[in-house]
Amino acid sequence: MINLSIVGLGAMGQNHLRVLSRIKDVNIKYIVDKDLQKIKDLGKKYNLNFTTSLKKALDCSDTIVISTPTTSHFNIFMKCAQKARNIFIEKPISSKIFEIKMIKKKIEENNINLHCGFIERYGVVGSVVKKIIKSKVIFSQFVRTNKTNERALDVDVIDDLMIHDIDLAINLFGKITETKSYGYIVKNKVVHACVIARHENGFHSQFLASKVTEKKERLVQITTKNNFIEANLLSKEVLIYKNSLTLNKIGGYLVSSNVKNISSSPVETLQLQHEDFISMCNGKENKSPSVHEALEVAKVINLIKINLYAKKKYN
């Protein structure tokens, strides 16, 4: 049985609570947050203990899920690392590379199991598309847009949205070595960005992320030598297009397009992620995103931000 506590009960933290509360072999000891009334209500709803004290939760938990604001991840992790042997941190685990390196050093010293919260690894692209890419990739495109309100503009679109697709691209096609970026900045935060990236193996990926576009989209399109793959992350649908040539009676050629629909798991992506996290906690086979992978993503994000913020064109 995994004795687990959840730290941070904002919107994402409550999603973690909802999913973890229905996974067997998980005993939620405490939910932890500064907002006493919120966790009191949630404690009543789920019949759980609640506290504003991280120490109290650590004293009886071997596993911690950290879903607080990004700026607090590092300090909370360092406190948890003193006692917890399994730690889940929402993405990004930190916006500062030196902090990620310190986290990496700490988990190696203390033999801690760390899961970085790249949820899309468990979605339609991470679990399905990776298995069907058999021919040479020529180009990939990632689109992630969603209009947000003013309160959500305290985090730029790179850390909030594009980070998922950068992780997917690295996971699918290998390290990114170069980037070229364009962006739109509001109140000193990038809210719309387009990035062209070159992978170490010569492949190229394009990322578009926006917090000001009215239409919500989550798309991945991959052009390979033999087909075109289109994945809709919202509908969990994957389409594979393949053109074929046929000789007609006159002697010319007709081009027809074959479309194959690949179905994905009906299970909620967050549940698949946490089931994998629990497997890691139990020492079983798992594919949990590592701190090393989080560091590679952070390096790419750093390149993008240096380029975008250096232009200093504000609106």
C-alpha positions as CSV (number, residue, x, y, z in Angstrom):
1,M,0.0,0.0,0.0
2,I,1.3,3.4,-1.0
3,N,0.9,6.1,1.7
4,L,0.5,9.3,-0.3
5,S,-0.1,13.0,0.3
6,I,-1.0,15.6,-2.2
7,V,0.5,19.1,-1.8
8,G,-1.3,21.9,-3.6
9,L,-5.0,21.6,-4.3
10,G,-5.6,24.1,-7.1
11,A,-7.3,23.0,-10.3
12,M,-4.7,20.4,-11.2
13,G,-4.2,19.3,-7.7
14,Q,-7.9,18.5,-7.5
15,N,-7.6,16.5,-10.7
16,H,-4.8,14.5,-9.1
17,L,-7.0,14.0,-6.0
18,R,-9.9,12.8,-8.0
19,V,-7.9,10.2,-10.0
20,L,-5.7,9.0,-7.1
21,S,-8.7,8.5,-4.9
22,R,-10.0,5.7,-7.2
23,I,-6.7,3.9,-7.7
24,K,-6.3,0.8,-5.6
25,D,-3.2,0.3,-3.4
26,V,-3.1,4.1,-2.8
27,N,-3.9,5.3,0.7
28,I,-4.2,9.1,0.7
29,K,-3.0,10.2,4.1
30,Y,-3.4,14.0,3.8
31,I,-4.3,16.7,1.4
32,V,-2.1,19.8,2.0
33,D,-2.8,23.4,1.0
34,K,-2.5,26.9,2.5
35,D,-6.2,27.5,1.9
36,L,-7.8,25.8,5.0
37,Q,-11.4,26.2,3.9
38,K,-10.7,24.6,0.5
39,I,-9.0,21.5,1.9
40,K,-11.6,21.3,4.6
41,D,-14.3,21.1,2.0
42,L,-12.3,18.6,-0.1
43,G,-11.6,16.5,3.0
44,K,-15.3,16.3,3.7
45,K,-16.1,15.4,0.1
46,Y,-13.5,12.6,-0.1
47,N,-13.5,11.6,3.6
48,L,-9.8,12.5,3.9
49,N,-7.5,14.1,6.5
50,F,-6.4,17.6,5.6
51,T,-3.7,19.9,6.9
52,T,-1.8,23.2,6.2
53,S,1.4,21.6,7.6
54,L,3.7,19.8,5.1
55,K,5.7,18.3,8.0
56,K,2.6,16.6,9.3
57,A,1.9,15.0,5.9
58,L,5.6,13.9,5.5
59,D,5.6,12.2,8.9
60,C,3.2,9.6,7.6
61,S,3.7,9.5,3.9
62,D,6.3,7.8,1.8
63,T,5.0,9.3,-1.4
64,I,4.3,13.0,-2.3
65,V,2.5,14.6,-5.2
66,I,3.5,18.2,-5.7
67,S,1.1,20.3,-7.7
68,T,1.7,23.8,-6.3
69,P,2.7,26.8,-8.4
70,T,6.0,26.3,-10.3
71,T,7.9,28.9,-8.3
72,S,7.4,26.8,-5.1
73,H,8.3,23.4,-6.6
74,F,12.0,23.5,-5.7
75,N,11.6,24.5,-2.0
76,I,8.8,22.0,-1.5
77,F,10.8,19.2,-3.2
78,M,13.8,19.9,-1.0
79,K,11.7,19.5,2.1
80,C,10.0,16.4,0.8
81,A,13.3,14.8,-0.2
82,Q,14.3,14.5,3.4
83,K,11.7,11.8,4.1
84,A,9.7,10.8,1.0
85,R,11.1,8.1,-1.3
86,N,8.7,8.7,-4.2
87,I,7.9,12.2,-5.5
88,F,5.7,13.3,-8.3
89,I,6.2,16.9,-9.5
90,E,3.9,18.7,-11.9
91,K,5.5,20.3,-15.0
92,P,7.7,22.2,-15.2
93,I,9.5,20.8,-12.1
94,S,11.3,24.2,-12.1
95,S,11.7,27.1,-14.5
96,K,15.4,27.4,-13.5
97,I,17.9,25.0,-14.9
98,F,20.2,25.2,-11.8
99,E,17.3,24.1,-9.6
100,I,16.6,21.1,-11.8
101,K,20.3,20.2,-11.6
102,M,20.1,20.4,-7.8
103,I,17.0,18.2,-7.8
104,K,18.8,15.7,-10.0
105,K,21.7,15.6,-7.6
106,K,19.4,15.2,-4.6
107,I,17.4,12.3,-6.0
108,E,20.7,10.5,-6.9
109,E,22.1,11.1,-3.4
110,N,19.0,10.0,-1.6
111,N,17.9,7.2,-4.1
112,I,14.5,8.9,-4.6
113,N,12.0,7.9,-7.3
114,L,11.0,11.0,-9.2
115,H,8.2,11.3,-11.8
116,C,8.0,14.5,-13.8
117,G,4.5,15.4,-14.8
118,F,4.6,15.3,-18.6
119,I,1.1,14.0,-19.0
120,E,1.0,13.9,-22.8
121,R,3.5,11.0,-22.7
122,Y,0.5,8.9,-21.7
123,G,-1.9,10.5,-24.3
124,V,-2.6,9.6,-27.9
125,V,0.8,10.8,-29.2
126,G,3.0,9.3,-26.5
127,S,1.2,6.0,-26.4
128,V,0.0,5.5,-30.0
129,V,1.8,7.6,-32.5
130,K,5.3,6.6,-31.3
131,K,4.4,3.0,-32.1
132,I,3.3,3.7,-35.7
133,I,6.1,5.9,-36.9
134,K,8.0,3.4,-39.0
135,S,9.3,5.5,-42.0
136,K,11.7,8.4,-42.0
137,V,10.2,11.6,-40.4
138,I,10.5,14.7,-42.5
139,F,8.8,17.3,-40.4
140,S,6.4,17.6,-37.4
141,Q,4.0,20.3,-36.3
142,F,2.6,20.8,-32.9
143,V,-0.4,23.2,-32.2
144,R,-1.6,24.0,-28.7
145,T,-3.9,27.0,-28.3
146,N,-6.5,28.0,-25.7
147,K,-7.8,31.5,-24.8
148,T,-7.3,32.2,-21.1
149,N,-8.4,35.0,-18.8
150,E,-6.2,37.7,-17.4
151,R,-5.5,35.8,-14.2
152,A,-3.9,33.0,-16.2
153,L,-1.4,35.3,-17.8
154,D,1.0,35.2,-14.9
155,V,2.8,32.2,-16.5
156,D,4.1,32.5,-20.1
157,V,2.8,30.2,-22.8
158,I,6.2,28.4,-23.1
159,D,6.1,27.0,-19.6
160,D,2.3,26.5,-19.5
161,L,1.5,25.0,-22.9
162,M,4.4,24.6,-25.3
163,I,6.4,22.6,-22.8
164,H,4.2,19.5,-23.4
165,D,4.9,19.5,-27.1
166,I,8.6,20.1,-26.7
167,D,8.8,17.1,-24.4
168,L,6.8,15.0,-26.9
169,A,9.1,16.1,-29.8
170,I,12.2,15.2,-27.9
171,N,10.7,11.9,-26.8
172,L,9.7,11.1,-30.4
173,F,12.6,12.5,-32.5
174,G,15.5,13.1,-30.1
175,K,17.4,16.1,-28.7
176,I,16.8,19.6,-30.0
177,T,20.0,21.5,-30.8
178,E,18.7,24.8,-32.4
179,T,15.6,27.0,-32.2
180,K,14.3,30.0,-34.0
181,S,11.4,31.8,-32.2
182,Y,8.8,34.4,-32.8
183,G,6.4,35.7,-30.1
184,Y,3.8,38.1,-28.9
185,I,4.3,39.6,-25.4
186,V,1.6,41.0,-23.1
187,K,2.5,42.4,-19.6
188,N,6.1,41.1,-19.9
189,K,4.9,37.5,-20.6
190,V,4.9,35.6,-23.9
191,V,1.3,34.7,-24.7
192,H,1.7,33.6,-28.3
193,A,4.7,31.9,-29.8
194,C,5.9,30.1,-32.9
195,V,9.2,28.1,-32.7
196,I,11.1,26.2,-35.4
197,A,13.4,23.6,-33.9
198,R,16.2,21.4,-35.3
199,H,16.8,18.0,-33.8
200,E,20.2,16.4,-33.4
201,N,19.3,13.9,-36.1
202,G,18.4,16.6,-38.6
203,F,14.6,16.4,-38.3
204,H,12.7,19.7,-37.8
205,S,9.7,20.4,-35.6
206,Q,7.4,23.5,-35.5
207,F,5.6,24.5,-32.3
208,L,2.7,26.9,-32.1
209,A,1.3,27.8,-28.6
210,S,-1.1,30.5,-27.7
211,K,-3.1,31.7,-24.7
212,V,-4.8,34.4,-26.8
213,T,-6.2,32.4,-29.7
214,E,-9.9,32.0,-29.4
215,K,-10.1,28.4,-30.7
216,K,-8.9,25.6,-28.4
217,E,-6.7,23.1,-30.3
218,R,-4.3,20.3,-29.5
219,L,-2.9,18.9,-32.7
220,V,0.2,17.0,-33.8
221,Q,0.9,16.5,-37.5
222,I,3.8,14.4,-38.7
223,T,5.0,14.1,-42.3
224,T,7.1,11.0,-43.0
225,K,8.5,9.6,-46.2
226,N,5.6,7.2,-46.7
227,N,2.6,8.8,-44.9
228,F,1.1,11.7,-43.0
229,I,0.0,11.2,-39.4
230,E,-2.5,13.6,-37.8
231,A,-3.3,13.3,-34.1
232,N,-6.1,15.3,-32.3
233,L,-5.2,15.3,-28.6
234,L,-8.7,16.5,-27.6
235,S,-10.7,13.8,-29.4
236,K,-7.9,11.2,-28.9
237,E,-8.1,10.4,-32.6
238,V,-5.2,9.4,-34.9
239,L,-5.5,9.4,-38.7
240,I,-2.9,8.0,-41.0
241,Y,-3.0,9.2,-44.6
242,K,-1.2,7.3,-47.4
243,N,-1.5,8.1,-51.1
244,S,-1.4,5.3,-53.7
245,L,-1.0,5.3,-57.4
246,T,-3.1,3.2,-59.7
247,L,-2.9,2.8,-63.5
248,N,-6.2,3.6,-65.3
249,K,-7.4,2.2,-68.6
250,I,-6.2,5.2,-70.6
251,G,-2.7,4.7,-69.4
252,G,-2.5,7.6,-66.9
253,Y,-2.3,7.4,-63.2
254,L,-4.9,8.1,-60.5
255,V,-3.9,9.2,-57.0
256,S,-6.1,7.9,-54.2
257,S,-5.7,8.5,-50.5
258,N,-6.2,5.8,-48.0
259,V,-7.1,6.9,-44.5
260,K,-6.7,4.7,-41.4
261,N,-8.2,5.6,-38.1
262,I,-6.2,4.4,-35.0
263,S,-8.2,4.3,-31.8
264,S,-6.5,5.1,-28.4
265,S,-7.3,4.0,-24.9
266,P,-10.6,5.2,-23.5
267,V,-9.0,5.5,-20.1
268,E,-8.4,9.0,-18.9
269,T,-4.8,10.1,-19.6
270,L,-4.2,11.3,-16.0
271,Q,-5.2,7.9,-14.7
272,L,-2.7,6.2,-17.0
273,Q,0.0,8.5,-15.8
274,H,-0.7,7.9,-12.1
275,E,-1.0,4.1,-12.7
276,D,2.5,4.3,-14.1
277,F,3.7,6.5,-11.2
278,I,2.4,3.9,-8.7
279,S,4.2,1.2,-10.7
280,M,7.4,3.1,-10.2
281,C,6.7,3.5,-6.5
282,N,6.2,-0.3,-6.2
283,G,9.5,-1.0,-8.1
284,K,7.7,-2.4,-11.1
285,E,8.3,-1.7,-14.8
286,N,7.3,1.9,-15.8
287,K,8.0,4.7,-18.2
288,S,8.0,7.6,-15.9
289,P,9.5,10.8,-17.3
290,S,12.9,11.3,-15.6
291,V,14.6,14.4,-14.2
292,H,17.2,14.0,-16.9
293,E,14.5,14.4,-19.5
294,A,13.0,17.3,-17.7
295,L,16.5,19.0,-17.8
296,E,16.7,18.5,-21.6
297,V,13.2,20.1,-22.0
298,A,14.3,23.0,-19.7
299,K,17.4,23.7,-21.8
300,V,15.3,24.0,-25.0
301,I,12.8,26.3,-23.2
302,N,15.7,28.4,-22.0
303,L,16.9,28.9,-25.6
304,I,13.4,29.9,-26.7
305,K,13.0,32.4,-23.9
306,I,16.4,34.0,-24.4
307,N,15.4,34.6,-28.0
308,L,11.9,35.8,-27.4
309,Y,12.5,38.1,-24.4
310,A,15.7,39.6,-26.0
311,K,13.5,41.1,-28.7
312,K,11.6,43.1,-26.1
313,K,8.6,43.9,-28.3
314,Y,5.7,44.4,-25.8
315,N,2.0,45.0,-26.4
